[in-house]
Amino acid sequence: MKRKEYSAGAVKVSFWFVEFRKTVELLNKGQSFSEIKSLALNENLFAAPTVLRANQIFNTVTGRIKSLDGSFIPLFLRSDLATQKLFALVATMAYDALFFDFFYEVIREKIILGICELSDSNVRAFFKDKQQQNEKIAGWTDATLVRLGRCYKTMLYEAGIIDKAKTGRKILRPILDPELGRWLEQQDMNVYVKALTGVR
């Protein structure tokens, strides 16, 4: 899979699971992306506060969906809620290289080591490390990195990966549905299996 460039775009987005599921359901019913965009902008499909936000939700959610092979749709629709959230999480990671690296280098590592807590210092250390490795990230302000860290924690919470504690967030090890695991392997996405299950 081709890696995307690092982006701080996640500061403006959310996990948007409900919107993700709604879009997948409409695609399954035969709607096209352009028809769904029309529903989002003209009929406020996503109950967005503004047309600008509706467009942003549409672009982000469809970008994530397009990051996965379309064969995920029937499997997604027959999965339980927790597995659907993991599908949406994988799509989010596939769409956002920096969020993937955060999950792979921080969350996966903690699962491997049996450390069940994500602290703010872990988030800061990750970004500091990336700033030393990447000129683009080195140019981002502290305020951007704080917002990005907050966004990552919100997405992980909404995906069911961490709890909502104020300081140290408890990591809730995901249970990977065998069908999802097989599908990821068939798509040459074993790296996501490793990320979710915490294996080297």
C-alpha positions as CSV (number, residue, x, y, z in Angstrom):
1,M,0.0,0.0,0.0
2,K,1.3,3.4,-0.9
3,R,1.8,5.6,2.1
4,K,0.3,9.1,2.2
5,E,2.2,12.2,3.3
6,Y,1.9,13.2,6.9
7,S,-0.9,15.7,7.5
8,A,-2.3,17.7,10.4
9,G,-5.7,17.7,8.8
10,A,-7.0,15.5,11.6
11,V,-7.3,18.6,13.9
12,K,-10.4,19.5,11.9
13,V,-12.0,16.0,11.8
14,S,-13.6,13.4,14.0
15,F,-14.1,9.7,14.0
16,W,-17.5,10.2,12.4
17,F,-18.5,6.5,12.8
18,V,-22.3,7.1,12.3
19,E,-21.6,9.0,9.1
20,F,-19.2,6.3,7.9
21,R,-21.8,3.6,8.5
22,K,-24.6,5.7,6.8
23,T,-22.4,6.2,3.7
24,V,-21.5,2.5,3.5
25,E,-25.2,1.5,3.8
26,L,-26.1,3.9,0.9
27,L,-23.2,2.6,-1.2
28,N,-24.5,-0.9,-0.6
29,K,-28.0,0.2,-1.8
30,G,-26.4,1.3,-5.1
31,Q,-26.0,5.0,-4.4
32,S,-22.9,6.6,-6.0
33,F,-20.5,8.9,-4.2
34,S,-21.8,11.9,-6.1
35,E,-25.4,11.0,-5.1
36,I,-24.4,10.7,-1.5
37,K,-22.6,14.1,-1.7
38,S,-25.8,15.6,-3.0
39,L,-27.7,14.2,-0.1
40,A,-25.0,15.5,2.3
41,L,-25.0,19.0,1.0
42,N,-28.7,19.5,-0.1
43,E,-30.6,17.3,2.4
44,N,-28.1,17.5,5.3
45,L,-27.6,13.7,5.4
46,F,-25.0,14.0,8.2
47,A,-27.0,16.6,10.4
48,A,-24.0,19.0,10.0
49,P,-24.3,22.5,11.4
50,T,-23.1,24.1,8.1
51,V,-22.8,23.2,4.4
52,L,-19.0,23.6,4.8
53,R,-18.9,21.1,7.6
54,A,-21.2,18.7,5.7
55,N,-18.7,18.8,2.8
56,Q,-15.8,18.2,5.1
57,I,-17.5,15.2,6.7
58,F,-18.4,13.8,3.2
59,N,-14.8,14.3,1.9
60,T,-13.2,12.7,5.0
61,V,-15.6,9.8,5.3
62,T,-15.5,8.9,1.6
63,G,-11.7,9.3,1.6
64,R,-11.5,6.7,4.4
65,I,-14.0,4.4,2.6
66,K,-11.9,4.6,-0.6
67,S,-8.8,3.7,1.3
68,L,-10.3,0.2,1.7
69,D,-11.1,-2.3,-1.0
70,G,-14.9,-2.2,-1.8
71,S,-15.2,-5.9,-0.8
72,F,-15.2,-4.8,2.9
73,I,-18.8,-3.5,2.5
74,P,-20.9,-6.7,2.9
75,L,-18.5,-7.9,5.6
76,F,-18.9,-4.5,7.4
77,L,-22.7,-4.6,7.2
78,R,-23.0,-8.1,8.7
79,S,-20.5,-7.4,11.5
80,D,-21.3,-6.4,15.1
81,L,-20.9,-2.8,16.3
82,A,-17.4,-3.3,17.8
83,T,-16.1,-4.9,14.6
84,Q,-17.8,-2.1,12.5
85,K,-15.9,0.4,14.6
86,L,-12.6,-1.5,14.0
87,F,-13.3,-1.3,10.2
88,A,-13.9,2.4,10.5
89,L,-10.7,2.7,12.6
90,V,-8.6,0.8,10.0
91,A,-10.1,3.0,7.3
92,T,-9.1,6.1,9.3
93,M,-5.5,4.7,9.7
94,A,-5.3,3.9,6.0
95,Y,-6.4,7.4,5.2
96,D,-4.1,9.2,7.7
97,A,-0.5,8.0,7.8
98,L,0.4,9.9,10.9
99,F,-2.6,8.5,12.9
100,F,-1.6,5.0,11.7
101,D,2.0,5.6,13.0
102,F,0.6,6.8,16.3
103,F,-1.5,3.7,16.7
104,Y,1.3,1.4,15.5
105,E,4.2,2.9,17.5
106,V,2.3,3.9,20.7
107,I,-0.9,1.8,21.1
108,R,0.4,-1.4,19.6
109,E,3.7,-1.2,21.5
110,K,1.7,-0.8,24.8
111,I,-0.5,-3.8,24.0
112,I,2.7,-5.8,23.3
113,L,4.2,-4.8,26.6
114,G,1.0,-5.3,28.5
115,I,0.9,-1.6,29.6
116,C,-2.8,-0.7,29.7
117,E,-2.5,3.1,29.9
118,L,-2.1,5.9,27.4
119,S,-0.8,9.1,29.1
120,D,-0.4,12.7,27.7
121,S,3.3,12.3,28.0
122,N,3.2,9.3,25.6
123,V,1.4,11.5,23.0
124,R,3.9,14.3,23.5
125,A,6.9,11.9,23.1
126,F,5.4,10.5,19.9
127,F,5.2,14.0,18.3
128,K,8.6,15.1,19.6
129,D,10.1,11.9,18.0
130,K,8.3,12.6,14.7
131,Q,9.5,16.2,14.7
132,Q,13.1,15.0,14.8
133,Q,12.4,12.6,11.9
134,N,10.3,14.8,9.7
135,E,10.8,18.4,8.5
136,K,7.2,19.0,7.8
137,I,6.1,18.0,11.4
138,A,9.1,20.0,12.8
139,G,7.4,23.1,11.4
140,W,4.1,22.5,13.1
141,T,3.2,24.7,16.2
142,D,2.8,23.3,19.7
143,A,-0.8,24.3,19.6
144,T,-1.3,22.2,16.4
145,L,0.3,19.2,18.1
146,V,-1.8,19.6,21.2
147,R,-5.0,19.7,19.1
148,L,-3.8,16.7,17.1
149,G,-3.1,14.7,20.2
150,R,-6.6,15.6,21.6
151,C,-8.2,14.5,18.3
152,Y,-6.3,11.2,18.3
153,K,-7.5,10.5,21.8
154,T,-11.1,11.3,20.9
155,M,-11.0,9.0,17.8
156,L,-9.5,6.2,19.9
157,Y,-12.2,6.7,22.5
158,E,-15.0,6.6,19.9
159,A,-13.5,3.5,18.3
160,G,-13.6,1.8,21.7
161,I,-9.8,1.6,22.1
162,I,-9.4,3.8,25.2
163,D,-11.7,4.9,28.0
164,K,-12.7,8.4,28.8
165,A,-10.5,9.1,31.9
166,K,-9.2,12.6,32.3
167,T,-5.5,11.8,32.7
168,G,-4.2,8.2,32.0
169,R,-6.6,6.6,29.5
170,K,-7.0,2.9,29.9
171,I,-6.3,1.0,26.7
172,L,-9.1,-1.5,25.9
173,R,-7.4,-4.2,23.8
174,P,-9.6,-4.8,20.7
175,I,-10.9,-8.2,20.0
176,L,-10.3,-8.9,16.3
177,D,-13.1,-10.7,14.6
178,P,-11.6,-13.6,12.6
179,E,-13.5,-12.5,9.5
180,L,-12.0,-9.0,9.7
181,G,-8.5,-10.5,10.3
182,R,-8.8,-12.8,7.3
183,W,-10.1,-9.9,5.1
184,L,-7.2,-7.7,6.1
185,E,-4.7,-10.5,5.3
186,Q,-6.3,-11.0,1.9
187,Q,-5.9,-7.3,1.2
188,D,-2.2,-7.4,2.1
189,M,-3.0,-5.3,5.2
190,N,-1.3,-7.6,7.8
191,V,0.3,-4.5,9.3
192,Y,-3.2,-3.5,10.6
193,V,-3.7,-6.9,12.1
194,K,-0.4,-6.4,14.0
195,A,-1.5,-2.9,15.0
196,L,-4.8,-4.1,16.4
197,T,-3.7,-7.3,18.1
198,G,-0.4,-6.1,19.4
199,V,2.1,-8.4,17.8
200,R,5.6,-7.8,16.5
